[in-house]
Amino acid sequence: MTELESDKGRPLTAEENAKLRVLLEKDDRVIWIWSSVRVWAMWIAAVLGGVYLTLQGLKDLVRWLSGSNVGV
């Protein structure tokens, strides 16, 4: 029988509970920071994509208005 198996049913000590609480709080912080980074990255990508599409649309509009449809 291993040491861990012999501890079955034994309640955790106050020190063990404190360590578990610290680990759980750190885990929650890591999950929060990565979800925040993911959201910011999506917003930045969406804004950059919108700017790119707007500029391309404006270029096409200027070309169309000027009548130079060469290469289209």
GUVO-507649 format. One record per atom (N, C-alpha, C): x, y, z; residue number from 1; atom name; residue in one letter. Coordinates in pm, 1 decimal, always signed. Example, Ala and Ser with C-alpha at 12.3 -4.5 7.8 and 13.67 -1.06 7.14 Angstrom:
<sites>
{xx:+1319.0 | yy:-569.0 | zz:+780.0 | seq:1 | atom:N | type:A}
{xx:+1230.0 | yy:-450.0 | zz:+780.0 | seq:1 | atom:CA | type:A}
{xx:+1320.0 | yy:-330.0 | zz:+780.0 | seq:1 | atom:C | type:A}
{xx:+1285.0 | yy:-225.0 | zz:+708.0 | seq:2 | atom:N | type:S}
{xx:+1367.0 | yy:-106.0 | zz:+714.0 | seq:2 | atom:CA | type:S}
{xx:+1290.0 | yy:+3.0 | zz:+787.0 | seq:2 | atom:C | type:S}
</sites>
This chain:
<sites>
{xx:+84.5 | yy:-117.0 | zz:+0.0 | seq:1 | atom:N | type:M}
{xx:+0.0 | yy:+0.0 | zz:+0.0 | seq:1 | atom:CA | type:M}
{xx:+89.8 | yy:+124.4 | zz:+0.0 | seq:1 | atom:C | type:M}
{xx:+58.5 | yy:+219.4 | zz:-90.2 | seq:2 | atom:N | type:T}
{xx:+140.5 | yy:+340.4 | zz:-97.5 | seq:2 | atom:CA | type:T}
{xx:+99.5 | yy:+438.8 | zz:+11.0 | seq:2 | atom:C | type:T}
{xx:+181.1 | yy:+539.2 | zz:+27.9 | seq:3 | atom:N | type:E}
{xx:+154.8 | yy:+639.5 | zz:+131.4 | seq:3 | atom:CA | type:E}
{xx:+24.4 | yy:+714.1 | zz:+105.6 | seq:3 | atom:C | type:E}
{xx:-3.3 | yy:+744.1 | zz:-22.2 | seq:4 | atom:N | type:L}
{xx:-124.9 | yy:+817.0 | zz:-54.5 | seq:4 | atom:CA | type:L}
{xx:-249.7 | yy:+734.3 | zz:-25.8 | seq:4 | atom:C | type:L}
{xx:-243.3 | yy:+606.1 | zz:-52.6 | seq:5 | atom:N | type:E}
{xx:-358.7 | yy:+520.8 | zz:-27.1 | seq:5 | atom:CA | type:E}
{xx:-387.1 | yy:+508.4 | zz:+122.1 | seq:5 | atom:C | type:E}
{xx:-285.0 | yy:+516.2 | zz:+203.8 | seq:6 | atom:N | type:S}
{xx:-306.8 | yy:+503.9 | zz:+347.7 | seq:6 | atom:CA | type:S}
{xx:-370.3 | yy:+630.5 | zz:+405.6 | seq:6 | atom:C | type:S}
{xx:-369.9 | yy:+740.4 | zz:+328.9 | seq:7 | atom:N | type:D}
{xx:-428.5 | yy:+866.0 | zz:+376.6 | seq:7 | atom:CA | type:D}
{xx:-576.4 | yy:+879.4 | zz:+341.7 | seq:7 | atom:C | type:D}
{xx:-635.1 | yy:+779.3 | zz:+279.6 | seq:8 | atom:N | type:K}
{xx:-775.7 | yy:+787.6 | zz:+239.7 | seq:8 | atom:CA | type:K}
{xx:-863.6 | yy:+810.1 | zz:+361.7 | seq:8 | atom:C | type:K}
{xx:-954.3 | yy:+905.5 | zz:+348.5 | seq:9 | atom:N | type:G}
{xx:-1048.1 | yy:+932.5 | zz:+455.0 | seq:9 | atom:CA | type:G}
{xx:-995.5 | yy:+1025.7 | zz:+562.6 | seq:9 | atom:C | type:G}
{xx:-867.8 | yy:+1056.1 | zz:+560.7 | seq:10 | atom:N | type:R}
{xx:-810.9 | yy:+1144.5 | zz:+661.3 | seq:10 | atom:CA | type:R}
{xx:-842.2 | yy:+1289.4 | zz:+624.4 | seq:10 | atom:C | type:R}
{xx:-893.5 | yy:+1368.9 | zz:+715.6 | seq:11 | atom:N | type:P}
{xx:-924.9 | yy:+1509.0 | zz:+683.1 | seq:11 | atom:CA | type:P}
{xx:-796.5 | yy:+1590.0 | zz:+663.0 | seq:11 | atom:C | type:P}
{xx:-809.9 | yy:+1696.0 | zz:+584.5 | seq:12 | atom:N | type:L}
{xx:-695.6 | yy:+1782.8 | zz:+557.9 | seq:12 | atom:CA | type:L}
{xx:-666.6 | yy:+1869.8 | zz:+679.4 | seq:12 | atom:C | type:L}
{xx:-540.4 | yy:+1899.2 | zz:+698.4 | seq:13 | atom:N | type:T}
{xx:-502.1 | yy:+1987.7 | zz:+808.0 | seq:13 | atom:CA | type:T}
{xx:-527.7 | yy:+2132.2 | zz:+766.2 | seq:13 | atom:C | type:T}
{xx:-521.8 | yy:+2223.2 | zz:+860.7 | seq:14 | atom:N | type:A}
{xx:-541.8 | yy:+2365.2 | zz:+831.3 | seq:14 | atom:CA | type:A}
{xx:-435.0 | yy:+2415.8 | zz:+734.3 | seq:14 | atom:C | type:A}
{xx:-311.8 | yy:+2368.3 | zz:+750.5 | seq:15 | atom:N | type:E}
{xx:-203.6 | yy:+2408.6 | zz:+661.0 | seq:15 | atom:CA | type:E}
{xx:-229.2 | yy:+2358.7 | zz:+518.6 | seq:15 | atom:C | type:E}
{xx:-276.4 | yy:+2235.8 | zz:+505.7 | seq:16 | atom:N | type:E}
{xx:-306.8 | yy:+2180.3 | zz:+373.0 | seq:16 | atom:CA | type:E}
{xx:-422.4 | yy:+2256.0 | zz:+308.5 | seq:16 | atom:C | type:E}
{xx:-523.7 | yy:+2289.6 | zz:+387.9 | seq:17 | atom:N | type:N}
{xx:-635.6 | yy:+2368.2 | zz:+335.2 | seq:17 | atom:CA | type:N}
{xx:-588.2 | yy:+2504.8 | zz:+286.4 | seq:17 | atom:C | type:N}
{xx:-498.8 | yy:+2568.3 | zz:+360.8 | seq:18 | atom:N | type:A}
{xx:-446.9 | yy:+2699.1 | zz:+321.2 | seq:18 | atom:CA | type:A}
{xx:-369.4 | yy:+2688.4 | zz:+190.2 | seq:18 | atom:C | type:A}
{xx:-287.1 | yy:+2584.8 | zz:+177.7 | seq:19 | atom:N | type:K}
{xx:-210.8 | yy:+2564.3 | zz:+53.7 | seq:19 | atom:CA | type:K}
{xx:-304.2 | yy:+2539.9 | zz:-64.4 | seq:19 | atom:C | type:K}
{xx:-407.6 | yy:+2460.2 | zz:-44.3 | seq:20 | atom:N | type:L}
{xx:-504.2 | yy:+2434.4 | zz:-151.9 | seq:20 | atom:CA | type:L}
{xx:-575.6 | yy:+2562.5 | zz:-193.1 | seq:20 | atom:C | type:L}
{xx:-610.9 | yy:+2644.7 | zz:-95.4 | seq:21 | atom:N | type:R}
{xx:-678.2 | yy:+2770.8 | zz:-126.1 | seq:21 | atom:CA | type:R}
{xx:-587.5 | yy:+2860.9 | zz:-211.3 | seq:21 | atom:C | type:R}
{xx:-459.7 | yy:+2867.8 | zz:-176.6 | seq:22 | atom:N | type:V}
{xx:-363.9 | yy:+2948.5 | zz:-253.3 | seq:22 | atom:CA | type:V}
{xx:-352.3 | yy:+2894.8 | zz:-395.8 | seq:22 | atom:C | type:V}
{xx:-343.3 | yy:+2763.2 | zz:-409.6 | seq:23 | atom:N | type:L}
{xx:-333.8 | yy:+2703.2 | zz:-543.6 | seq:23 | atom:CA | type:L}
{xx:-458.5 | yy:+2732.3 | zz:-626.5 | seq:23 | atom:C | type:L}
{xx:-574.6 | yy:+2722.2 | zz:-565.9 | seq:24 | atom:N | type:L}
{xx:-699.2 | yy:+2748.8 | zz:-637.9 | seq:24 | atom:CA | type:L}
{xx:-708.6 | yy:+2895.2 | zz:-679.8 | seq:24 | atom:C | type:L}
{xx:-666.7 | yy:+2987.3 | zz:-592.2 | seq:25 | atom:N | type:E}
{xx:-669.9 | yy:+3129.3 | zz:-627.0 | seq:25 | atom:CA | type:E}
{xx:-572.6 | yy:+3160.6 | zz:-740.4 | seq:25 | atom:C | type:E}
{xx:-454.8 | yy:+3100.8 | zz:-737.7 | seq:26 | atom:N | type:K}
{xx:-358.7 | yy:+3120.9 | zz:-846.3 | seq:26 | atom:CA | type:K}
{xx:-414.2 | yy:+3067.2 | zz:-977.8 | seq:26 | atom:C | type:K}
{xx:-478.1 | yy:+2951.4 | zz:-971.0 | seq:27 | atom:N | type:D}
{xx:-536.8 | yy:+2891.6 | zz:-1090.2 | seq:27 | atom:CA | type:D}
{xx:-645.7 | yy:+2982.5 | zz:-1146.8 | seq:27 | atom:C | type:D}
{xx:-728.7 | yy:+3038.3 | zz:-1059.5 | seq:28 | atom:N | type:D}
{xx:-833.4 | yy:+3130.1 | zz:-1105.4 | seq:28 | atom:CA | type:D}
{xx:-773.6 | yy:+3254.4 | zz:-1170.3 | seq:28 | atom:C | type:D}
{xx:-665.0 | yy:+3306.6 | zz:-1115.1 | seq:29 | atom:N | type:R}
{xx:-599.8 | yy:+3423.9 | zz:-1173.1 | seq:29 | atom:CA | type:R}
{xx:-543.2 | yy:+3393.6 | zz:-1310.9 | seq:29 | atom:C | type:R}
{xx:-484.0 | yy:+3277.3 | zz:-1326.7 | seq:30 | atom:N | type:V}
{xx:-427.5 | yy:+3238.8 | zz:-1457.0 | seq:30 | atom:CA | type:V}
{xx:-538.5 | yy:+3226.2 | zz:-1560.3 | seq:30 | atom:C | type:V}
{xx:-648.1 | yy:+3163.9 | zz:-1522.3 | seq:31 | atom:N | type:I}
{xx:-761.7 | yy:+3149.9 | zz:-1614.4 | seq:31 | atom:CA | type:I}
{xx:-814.1 | yy:+3287.1 | zz:-1653.2 | seq:31 | atom:C | type:I}
{xx:-825.3 | yy:+3378.4 | zz:-1555.3 | seq:32 | atom:N | type:W}
{xx:-875.7 | yy:+3512.8 | zz:-1582.5 | seq:32 | atom:CA | type:W}
{xx:-783.6 | yy:+3589.1 | zz:-1676.6 | seq:32 | atom:C | type:W}
{xx:-653.1 | yy:+3584.5 | zz:-1651.9 | seq:33 | atom:N | type:I}
{xx:-560.4 | yy:+3662.5 | zz:-1735.6 | seq:33 | atom:CA | type:I}
{xx:-560.0 | yy:+3610.7 | zz:-1879.1 | seq:33 | atom:C | type:I}
{xx:-563.1 | yy:+3478.4 | zz:-1896.9 | seq:34 | atom:N | type:W}
{xx:-562.2 | yy:+3425.7 | zz:-2033.2 | seq:34 | atom:CA | type:W}
{xx:-692.8 | yy:+3455.9 | zz:-2106.4 | seq:34 | atom:C | type:W}
{xx:-804.3 | yy:+3454.3 | zz:-2036.1 | seq:35 | atom:N | type:S}
{xx:-930.0 | yy:+3490.2 | zz:-2102.2 | seq:35 | atom:CA | type:S}
{xx:-929.1 | yy:+3638.3 | zz:-2139.7 | seq:35 | atom:C | type:S}
{xx:-869.4 | yy:+3723.5 | zz:-2055.1 | seq:36 | atom:N | type:S}
{xx:-858.8 | yy:+3865.9 | zz:-2087.9 | seq:36 | atom:CA | type:S}
{xx:-768.7 | yy:+3887.6 | zz:-2208.3 | seq:36 | atom:C | type:S}
{xx:-655.8 | yy:+3818.3 | zz:-2212.7 | seq:37 | atom:N | type:V}
{xx:-564.9 | yy:+3830.1 | zz:-2327.2 | seq:37 | atom:CA | type:V}
{xx:-635.2 | yy:+3786.0 | zz:-2455.7 | seq:37 | atom:C | type:V}
{xx:-710.6 | yy:+3678.3 | zz:-2446.7 | seq:38 | atom:N | type:R}
{xx:-782.5 | yy:+3627.0 | zz:-2563.8 | seq:38 | atom:CA | type:R}
{xx:-884.7 | yy:+3729.2 | zz:-2614.1 | seq:38 | atom:C | type:R}
{xx:-958.5 | yy:+3791.7 | zz:-2522.2 | seq:39 | atom:N | type:V}
{xx:-1058.8 | yy:+3891.2 | zz:-2561.2 | seq:39 | atom:CA | type:V}
{xx:-991.5 | yy:+4012.8 | zz:-2625.2 | seq:39 | atom:C | type:V}
{xx:-883.1 | yy:+4063.1 | zz:-2564.6 | seq:40 | atom:N | type:W}
{xx:-811.4 | yy:+4176.7 | zz:-2621.7 | seq:40 | atom:CA | type:W}
{xx:-756.6 | yy:+4144.1 | zz:-2759.9 | seq:40 | atom:C | type:W}
{xx:-702.4 | yy:+4024.9 | zz:-2776.0 | seq:41 | atom:N | type:A}
{xx:-647.9 | yy:+3985.3 | zz:-2906.3 | seq:41 | atom:CA | type:A}
{xx:-757.3 | yy:+3981.5 | zz:-3013.3 | seq:41 | atom:C | type:A}
{xx:-874.4 | yy:+3931.5 | zz:-2977.0 | seq:42 | atom:N | type:M}
{xx:-984.6 | yy:+3927.9 | zz:-3074.0 | seq:42 | atom:CA | type:M}
{xx:-1029.1 | yy:+4068.7 | zz:-3112.1 | seq:42 | atom:C | type:M}
{xx:-1038.0 | yy:+4159.5 | zz:-3014.0 | seq:43 | atom:N | type:W}
{xx:-1077.9 | yy:+4297.5 | zz:-3043.1 | seq:43 | atom:CA | type:W}
{xx:-974.9 | yy:+4366.1 | zz:-3132.5 | seq:43 | atom:C | type:W}
{xx:-848.5 | yy:+4347.5 | zz:-3103.0 | seq:44 | atom:N | type:I}
{xx:-744.1 | yy:+4409.6 | zz:-3184.8 | seq:44 | atom:CA | type:I}
{xx:-748.8 | yy:+4355.9 | zz:-3327.2 | seq:44 | atom:C | type:I}
{xx:-764.8 | yy:+4225.0 | zz:-3342.3 | seq:45 | atom:N | type:A}
{xx:-772.9 | yy:+4165.2 | zz:-3475.4 | seq:45 | atom:CA | type:A}
{xx:-895.4 | yy:+4216.6 | zz:-3551.0 | seq:45 | atom:C | type:A}
{xx:-1007.9 | yy:+4230.3 | zz:-3481.1 | seq:46 | atom:N | type:A}
{xx:-1129.8 | yy:+4279.1 | zz:-3545.9 | seq:46 | atom:CA | type:A}
{xx:-1113.1 | yy:+4424.2 | zz:-3591.5 | seq:46 | atom:C | type:A}
{xx:-1053.4 | yy:+4508.3 | zz:-3508.3 | seq:47 | atom:N | type:V}
{xx:-1033.3 | yy:+4648.7 | zz:-3545.0 | seq:47 | atom:CA | type:V}
{xx:-936.4 | yy:+4659.6 | zz:-3662.4 | seq:47 | atom:C | type:V}
{xx:-825.8 | yy:+4585.7 | zz:-3656.7 | seq:48 | atom:N | type:L}
{xx:-730.3 | yy:+4589.2 | zz:-3767.8 | seq:48 | atom:CA | type:L}
{xx:-793.5 | yy:+4538.7 | zz:-3897.8 | seq:48 | atom:C | type:L}
{xx:-872.9 | yy:+4433.5 | zz:-3887.7 | seq:49 | atom:N | type:G}
{xx:-941.6 | yy:+4382.8 | zz:-4006.3 | seq:49 | atom:CA | type:G}
{xx:-1040.0 | yy:+4484.3 | zz:-4061.4 | seq:49 | atom:C | type:G}
{xx:-1112.2 | yy:+4552.0 | zz:-3973.0 | seq:50 | atom:N | type:G}
{xx:-1206.2 | yy:+4655.1 | zz:-4017.1 | seq:50 | atom:CA | type:G}
{xx:-1136.9 | yy:+4772.2 | zz:-4083.3 | seq:50 | atom:C | type:G}
{xx:-1023.8 | yy:+4814.5 | zz:-4027.0 | seq:51 | atom:N | type:V}
{xx:-947.2 | yy:+4924.6 | zz:-4086.7 | seq:51 | atom:CA | type:V}
{xx:-896.4 | yy:+4883.5 | zz:-4224.6 | seq:51 | atom:C | type:V}
{xx:-844.1 | yy:+4762.8 | zz:-4235.5 | seq:52 | atom:N | type:Y}
{xx:-792.8 | yy:+4715.0 | zz:-4363.7 | seq:52 | atom:CA | type:Y}
{xx:-904.4 | yy:+4712.1 | zz:-4469.0 | seq:52 | atom:C | type:Y}
{xx:-1019.2 | yy:+4654.2 | zz:-4431.5 | seq:53 | atom:N | type:L}
{xx:-1129.1 | yy:+4645.1 | zz:-4528.1 | seq:53 | atom:CA | type:L}
{xx:-1181.9 | yy:+4782.9 | zz:-4565.8 | seq:53 | atom:C | type:L}
{xx:-1186.4 | yy:+4874.8 | zz:-4471.1 | seq:54 | atom:N | type:T}
{xx:-1231.3 | yy:+5011.2 | zz:-4500.7 | seq:54 | atom:CA | type:T}
{xx:-1136.0 | yy:+5079.8 | zz:-4598.0 | seq:54 | atom:C | type:T}
{xx:-1005.4 | yy:+5067.4 | zz:-4572.8 | seq:55 | atom:N | type:L}
{xx:-907.8 | yy:+5129.2 | zz:-4663.5 | seq:55 | atom:CA | type:L}
{xx:-915.6 | yy:+5068.7 | zz:-4803.5 | seq:55 | atom:C | type:L}
{xx:-929.8 | yy:+4938.2 | zz:-4812.3 | seq:56 | atom:N | type:Q}
{xx:-941.0 | yy:+4874.5 | zz:-4943.8 | seq:56 | atom:CA | type:Q}
{xx:-1067.9 | yy:+4920.4 | zz:-5015.1 | seq:56 | atom:C | type:Q}
{xx:-1175.3 | yy:+4931.6 | zz:-4939.3 | seq:57 | atom:N | type:G}
{xx:-1300.8 | yy:+4979.7 | zz:-4998.5 | seq:57 | atom:CA | type:G}
{xx:-1288.0 | yy:+5122.6 | zz:-5048.4 | seq:57 | atom:C | type:G}
{xx:-1222.3 | yy:+5207.0 | zz:-4971.7 | seq:58 | atom:N | type:L}
{xx:-1202.9 | yy:+5345.6 | zz:-5014.7 | seq:58 | atom:CA | type:L}
{xx:-1114.6 | yy:+5353.1 | zz:-5139.5 | seq:58 | atom:C | type:L}
{xx:-1010.1 | yy:+5270.6 | zz:-5145.2 | seq:59 | atom:N | type:K}
{xx:-925.0 | yy:+5267.5 | zz:-5265.0 | seq:59 | atom:CA | type:K}
{xx:-1005.2 | yy:+5226.4 | zz:-5387.6 | seq:59 | atom:C | type:K}
{xx:-1087.6 | yy:+5122.9 | zz:-5370.3 | seq:60 | atom:N | type:D}
{xx:-1169.6 | yy:+5076.9 | zz:-5482.8 | seq:60 | atom:CA | type:D}
{xx:-1270.1 | yy:+5183.2 | zz:-5524.4 | seq:60 | atom:C | type:D}
{xx:-1325.8 | yy:+5254.9 | zz:-5429.0 | seq:61 | atom:N | type:L}
{xx:-1421.9 | yy:+5360.3 | zz:-5458.7 | seq:61 | atom:CA | type:L}
{xx:-1354.3 | yy:+5473.7 | zz:-5535.2 | seq:61 | atom:C | type:L}
{xx:-1235.7 | yy:+5513.3 | zz:-5492.6 | seq:62 | atom:N | type:V}
{xx:-1162.4 | yy:+5619.7 | zz:-5562.7 | seq:62 | atom:CA | type:V}
{xx:-1129.1 | yy:+5576.0 | zz:-5704.5 | seq:62 | atom:C | type:V}
{xx:-1085.0 | yy:+5450.9 | zz:-5720.4 | seq:63 | atom:N | type:R}
{xx:-1055.6 | yy:+5400.2 | zz:-5855.6 | seq:63 | atom:CA | type:R}
{xx:-1180.5 | yy:+5401.6 | zz:-5941.9 | seq:63 | atom:C | type:R}
{xx:-1292.3 | yy:+5359.8 | zz:-5886.0 | seq:64 | atom:N | type:W}
{xx:-1416.4 | yy:+5353.4 | zz:-5962.1 | seq:64 | atom:CA | type:W}
{xx:-1464.2 | yy:+5494.0 | zz:-6000.0 | seq:64 | atom:C | type:W}
{xx:-1454.0 | yy:+5587.9 | zz:-5904.7 | seq:65 | atom:N | type:L}
{xx:-1496.4 | yy:+5725.3 | zz:-5932.4 | seq:65 | atom:CA | type:L}
{xx:-1405.8 | yy:+5793.1 | zz:-6035.2 | seq:65 | atom:C | type:L}
{xx:-1278.2 | yy:+5758.5 | zz:-6032.9 | seq:66 | atom:N | type:S}
{xx:-1186.2 | yy:+5822.1 | zz:-6128.8 | seq:66 | atom:CA | type:S}
{xx:-1192.8 | yy:+5754.4 | zz:-6265.7 | seq:66 | atom:C | type:S}
{xx:-1259.2 | yy:+5640.8 | zz:-6275.0 | seq:67 | atom:N | type:G}
{xx:-1276.7 | yy:+5573.9 | zz:-6403.5 | seq:67 | atom:CA | type:G}
{xx:-1160.3 | yy:+5490.0 | zz:-6445.3 | seq:67 | atom:C | type:G}
{xx:-1061.1 | yy:+5473.5 | zz:-6362.4 | seq:68 | atom:N | type:S}
{xx:-945.9 | yy:+5390.1 | zz:-6398.1 | seq:68 | atom:CA | type:S}
{xx:-965.0 | yy:+5250.1 | zz:-6342.0 | seq:68 | atom:C | type:S}
{xx:-1035.8 | yy:+5168.3 | zz:-6415.6 | seq:69 | atom:N | type:N}
{xx:-1063.5 | yy:+5031.2 | zz:-6373.2 | seq:69 | atom:CA | type:N}
{xx:-962.5 | yy:+4933.5 | zz:-6432.7 | seq:69 | atom:C | type:N}
{xx:-843.9 | yy:+4978.9 | zz:-6460.3 | seq:70 | atom:N | type:V}
{xx:-740.2 | yy:+4895.1 | zz:-6519.4 | seq:70 | atom:CA | type:V}
{xx:-693.2 | yy:+4795.3 | zz:-6415.3 | seq:70 | atom:C | type:V}
{xx:-687.4 | yy:+4670.4 | zz:-6452.7 | seq:71 | atom:N | type:G}
{xx:-637.9 | yy:+4566.3 | zz:-6363.8 | seq:71 | atom:CA | type:G}
{xx:-742.9 | yy:+4509.5 | zz:-6269.3 | seq:71 | atom:C | type:G}
{xx:-865.9 | yy:+4547.0 | zz:-6286.8 | seq:72 | atom:N | type:V}
{xx:-972.0 | yy:+4495.6 | zz:-6198.0 | seq:72 | atom:CA | type:V}
{xx:-1035.3 | yy:+4374.4 | zz:-6257.3 | seq:72 | atom:C | type:V}
</sites>
